[in-house]
Amino acid sequence: MVFLDLLFPRNCLGCGRGGQYVCSFCISKLPKVDQLCPVCEKASIDGVTHVRCLKKLSIDGVYSLWPYQGVVRTSILKLKYKFATQIAEELSNFSFSVLKNTPIFPEKFVLTPIPLYWIRKNFIPE
């Protein structure tokens, strides 16, 4: 991987600093996400589904780490459409550092990626 880094140096997709695709400065600049109930989409404490919104087959809640903007949006688009798979490792490291300091999760929880819809596989957004 060192040879590829010489030919294609890693620069932050947000600010252009060298060394990595996503820098901690750009992640720290992102605004806090207002967590919403996944059913009614109204404000919810820690993204938990409201008691009145719960149904037999509904999910218990949704928690977003960052808003879909800035360096996170750019990184996800590059990862999904440009096959820049090295970005996934950097995003997962940042995700882990956020999640390990977030006490709201139960002992057993599931992290779920949002997959690319099969029709949009060849579509590259701007």
N, C-alpha and C positions, 0 to 999 in steps of 0.2 A: 504494500500500500504506500510505502514511502516514495517509490518511483512515481506513482500516479500523483501524489501530493506535490512533487516537483513540477510535473507538467501542468497539473490543474490544481493550483493552491486553493485551500479552503478559505473562503471569505464569508463573513456573516451576511445572510440574506437581508438583514434589516439595516445594518449600518456600514457594512463593507469591511469591518475589521478582520484582520487575518487570523487564522488558526482553527476556526470551526465555522460550521454553517449557521449555527444559532448561538449567539453569545448571551451571557447572563445579563448584560446591560440591557439588551433589547427585550428579554423576557421580563425583567423587572419594570420596564416602562409600560407594559400592558396594563390596562385598567382592570380593576377587580370585576369579576363576573357576578351579576345578580342572578342568584339561583332561582329557578322557576319550578313549579309543579309540572310534571310532564303531561298531565291530563288537561288541566284548565289553563296552563301557561301563565298563571298569576304568581306573584312573589311567594316564595316558600322558604322556610328555614332549612338551609343546607340541601335544597333540591328534593326534599322528601315529599311524596305524594300526600296531598291533603286527605284527611280522614273521610271527608264527604265525597272525594273524587275516587277513592279506592273502589275497585270492582274485583270480581273474582279472578280475572286474568290480567289485571293491570300490574305494572311494575311498581316497586316500592319507592323509587326515586331516581333522579338523574343528577349527576354532579359534573359541572364543566370546570376544568382547570383554568382555561384561558378563553378570552373571547376569540372568535374566528376573525381575526384581523391582524394586520402588521406582519411581523416575522413568522408567527404561527401559521397564518393563512398562506403566506408565500411558501413556507416549508412543506406544508401538507400538499399544496398543489404540485410542487416539484417532486415530492415523494410519489404522489399518485400518477402524475402524467409524464414526468421526465425520467422516472425510474432512478432517482438519486437516493438509493437505499441507505447510504451512510447517514442521511438526515434522521432516519428512524432511530438509530442508536442515540444520537444526541437528544432528540425529543424524549426518548424513554428515560434517559438519565435525569433530565429536568423534571419529568413527570414523577419519577420515583422520589426525588428530593422534595417535591410538593406533597405527595401522598404520605410520606413517612411522618410528616409534621401535621397531618390533618387527622384529628382524633374522631371525626364523625363516622368513620366507616366501622361496620361490625367486623368481627373476627373473620368471617367468610364473606367475601364480596367478589364480584366479577367485573373485570375491566373489559369493555367491548369496543373494538374499533368500528368505525362506520365504513363499510366497504364501498368500493366503487361500483356504481350501477353498470350493468353489462352494456347497455346502449351507449353510455358515455365513455367507454374505454378509448375510443379513438378521437374523442372531442377534447381539444386543448383550450381551456378558458384563458382569457387575457388577464 
